[in-house]
Every structure is written in C-alpha cells, then in structure tokens.
C-alpha cells in the first residue's frame, strides 16, 4: 500500500487491583486552541479551495475557505450585536447544510454554543416530546432552521416563544432571514475570538436517550481540537493532501458533526454534503452525489456501504468515480459484514490496483468521539484498534478476558449540562469515563493487533439457567444469519429459559408473509426462518435462538423505539411491546416460529 500510515504501538501496565492500563506508544502532537484557528489558517493558506458544498440544481453550491471566513466573521458580529455569548445557546433543528455549518462555525468563533438536534424531532409530530425536552435542558436564545416553511410548525411551538427564529429561506412573519445577519461590521469579533479558549464550550450534543432522557454533553473546544490532533497522529496522510468527502452522516451525532466535519476543517479539506441516506427513499440521492464527486475518504455505516456496493456492481461510472482517488474506507456503527468488505476490496483493486486503508474506530458522544482506532492495514472487519495518542484506557477483565473499558484524556467531556448527579455517576474515582462498553483483545499476546468491540454491558442479560447472553454480539450474528429476511431485531430472554427474537421484517420477509394484526406470519415465512435458524448449526444456550416473532409495525421514533442516531432502543421496544414479548414465549401461539 502506497498510502502513508502509522504502525500500531501500545504500552501496557498491569496493576495490582487487576486493571490493565493501555496507552499509545507515540506522543501526542500539538493541539489547536479553537476551531476558529482552522478557519483563519485555511482562509490564509488556501483561500480559493472549497471548504463546504451542498447540491444546488444540477450542480453544487460551493463555499471557499476565504468565503467561509468572511461569512463566519459577519455572522459572529451579528451574534455579538445581539449580546450573545456562552450562556445563550443556538438550537439547530434542521439537518446538514451549508448555512448550518457556517452558523455553527460563527458561533464557535466567538464562544456561543450550538445545539444540533435530529431534524426528526421537529418534523415528526410524535417525536416533539424529545424536542421539548432538549429545549428545556439547554434553554436557547436562538433557533435555526434552513426552511421556514418546512419547519414552520415546529418553530411555532410554545417552547420557542421569545426565542429568535432564524431561517435560510421562506421566512414567515416573526422569523429572521439569515442573509440579513451578514452585512454588518466585524468590530469586536477579534477580541471575542481571542477570548475563546480550550475550555470554552463549542456545543452541546444530546445523547441518544436509549436508557433515559437525552442528556446534553458539554463539548469543549479542547475536546474537538485534541481529537483532530489525535487523528492526524494516527493518519498522517490527512496532512499530505487535502482530504475530500461526500458525506451524509448527521451533524447532531458526534461522528458526522465533530469527527468528519472537523477533520475537513482541521486539514484544509472539502466537505460535500450528501443529501441522501442509506434508506430506500434516499439512497438514490447518495448514488447521484457520489457519481458527481469522488472522495478521498469514505465514511459510512455498514448498511450504507452495502447499498453503495450493490449500486456500484451495476454502474461502472459510479464505481470508477468512487474508488479512483479513495485513500481510506472508514466504517462505524457495527462490524462491516465480510461479504461487503470483500466487495469493496474487489472493486477497489479493479479500479485502482490496490486496496484503500480499511479502518474503524471506537468512541462515544462523551469522548469527542474517537478513543481507539485501527490505523494500520488489516484483513478482517470488526477491529476497533488501539489507544489514540493522549488517551488512557483502563480495562477491567472478567474470567473470560472480556474487558469493561473506561477512558481518560483531553478529548473526554467535562460533564453533562446542569446535571451534576449524572456527571458524577459517569466517572470512576480516578476520573476515567465509564463507557459501559466491553472489549476483547484480538490477540492477548500481541497488543498491537488491537481490540474488538464486544457489546454493551448494559444490554447483556442472564437466562434462568444463569447463562450470560451477550445480546449486542448475538444481534450482529443474527442480522447476518437471517439475511435477507430481517431489517433489524431485538434479542429477548432475560430471566427465561430460552433466547427469542422480535423481528422487524425486511421487504423480502413481507413478500413471504401475511399481516395479521401486530404480527406477520405465513407457513412460507415460518419455514424460511426455521431453515435459517437451523443453518446456524449447533450452539450453546448463550447463543442458541429457539423462537421468533415477526412484527408488522416498524419501530416508532415518536415512542422512543428509535434514537436520534437512528439506532434501535432495545429496552424501549421490549417495554412498549411487552405483550408481544409474552407471546414470544407462549408455546400455544401459532405465530411463534419455533425450533
């Protein structure tokens, strides 16, 4: 591989209390004080280079680094003129967009926090309880949406009474057009920018709310800037040529909004906003956008890569554009299925003669996000790598060497907004953040092989026999084993004798089955599922699935079954559908698929 990467290097300390401490064998490089430093640097060094772009008609609306700085400073001056500062957050209720990005950078430039929320909270009436909760937590002074008409109903809610409403287009009465905020003087901006430092709050990111109401993660300038220095330490090629991405990952999530957005800004790269998503309704937009612009890096979740692979198999132009300049493929969200990995490798070798660097990472909203990263070539999926520079990892192993992972470092949050109790509960007595995740060594005798994710400790449960079920890992196995009949599933069995699954069916399953109230069933569908469950072979009680129900109703975001990140809230699904969990274990129910 011609791409310059850094070999893994891990230092280990075994403590008397049984804990294992891991750190990087490399020193951490220097860290910027604020994101505004990157805006200033690239406007000076590469003024004409595109920083951010979005689709406009048949082409793109492109904004250069020089234009970015000019607009950022003008918007920053408008915020200062309103008396805004660290205690006057801006809530953003629309998705990724050029104006969203410029307003975010303007706020960070002079120390005004932003709060990007999932646009579903505003657009889906049943989800507005989440919107109300988030607004009550952060108490914004301003709210931004890209379209005053599309988001008009949400902006009219009583929670925004007395809050300035700013929109990019289609302003209604009582709304401020964003363009009216860009024509003033920038007097005072320099002084305010210099007052912004590493401890200044850049934004509040809301957690997914999978176990409680969403919490506001205090995200500082230090967290974001340190994480970019750590990424460059691991991936030095980012500094050798300006990176470019065509990216859909939402900015209300730390992966898209901090990791990817800031990676482009820190390294003088270009972010082309993909208005598509890996869903049946929107994947066509992603395909079109990737045909127009090829990236040097590709970020996606596994299902997104799978859909792009299927499209590229039938589209030589798309395949050529996608791979011709591609240095790195980065997957997140779950392990990349090996068949998708193999497809990416085959097509990459066909187009460019070699494999891009395939890597993954691990982290959470509270960790900036990246803490572990796989930054040297590997031949298989599922490895999340080794500690990044500056990160201390504490591992608490059990008898099977499955380790609870805790982390400490400059990219870790100081706490949750206005929630000292939850903040105190989030850290141990040594100041390590309690992630709730588990890891295993790829090779206990070679730490440089890295670690692999081994599920959420909170999702594990015991059968009545006392056997532990690692539900997160089992779910990933079943999604592969039951393909293409399953869109998603929930593993059940706590305090029962057997493992069962509640299945959200794919289109293929719906074609085989018949809807009967809350369930989907037919003899053909049952036979197909039984065949796939039997094909899994012999399993012990910790992984043997003996029963299943196929549900007719999709997961509901309004009722909390889907988090803002688009993930299933397994606990909420089982609570809300308690009657179906009971039916799953009713041997007299003809809808139950049983082995």
Secondary structure, 3 states (H helix, E strand, C coil): CCCCCCCCCEEEEECCCCEEEEEECCCCCCCCCCHHHHHHHHHHHCCCCEEEEEEECCEEEEEEHHHHHHHHHHHHHHHHHCCCCCCCCEEECCCCCHHHHHHHHHHHHCCCCEEECCHHHHHCHHHHHHHHHHHHHHCCCEEEEEECCCCHHHHCCHHHCCCEEEEEECCCCCEEEHHHHCCCCCCCHHHHHHHCCCCCEEEEEECCCCCCCCCEEEEEHHHHHHHHHHHHHHCHHHHCCCCEEEECCCCCCHHHHHHHHHHHHHCCCEEEECCCCCCCCCHHHHHHHHHHCCCCEEEEEHHHHHHHHHHHHCCHHHHHHHHCCCCEEEEECCCCCHHHHHHHHHHHHHHHCCCCEEECEEECHHHCCEEEECCCCCCCCCEEEEECCCCEEEEEECCCCCEEEEEECCCCCCCECCCHHHHHHCECCCCCEEEEEEEEECCCCCHHHCEEEEEEHHHCEECCCCCEECHHHHHHHHHHHCCCCEEEEEEECCCCCCEEEEEEECHHHHHHCEEECCEEECHHHHHHHHHHHHHCCCCCCCCCEEEEEEECCCCCCCCCCECCCCCECHHHHHHHCHHHHHHHCCCCCCCCEEC
